[in-house]
Amino acid sequence: MRPTEHDLNSLRNIIRNLQDENSNLKKLLDENNISYSADNVIDTVDISDEYDDDQAGRIIHTTPDLDMADFYDNLIRVENEQAAAELLEITEQVLDGEK
């Protein structure tokens, strides 16, 4: 799923804030004659293969069969049983005054 425009704007804002902070810190280092690496980290990041526009192309198309149905039925049943056990435990703690 491609990041939403809101997410991208939030990330851009965070990056700008970090760059401002970095710039301020570098000024402090310069004022106090402390050496540091002047490399721009942003320019060294390779994001060319970070995002795949054709993510749907990796989907393996299969036809559901009874084995798959049994597998997912058992998976859901186990998750529901675990959730029910946790809820029962919390309820008992509340009734006993532990929470």
C-alpha angles and dihedrals in degrees: 000000000000115000113258121248089250091057092048092050090050091051091048090052092050091049092049091050091049091048090052091049091047091050091051091049091050090052089053090050091049092049090053095043094243115152123229140164110278095200116132104232093197090063092053097054115102110207097162094113099030096098126044112206090196101054091140089062089071094059112115108222112218136165112239114243136181093271091056091046091051091048094053093040090055091045093053092044092053092047091049092048091050092048091048091050091050091048091049091051092050091047091051091049091051092048090048090051095244094127 
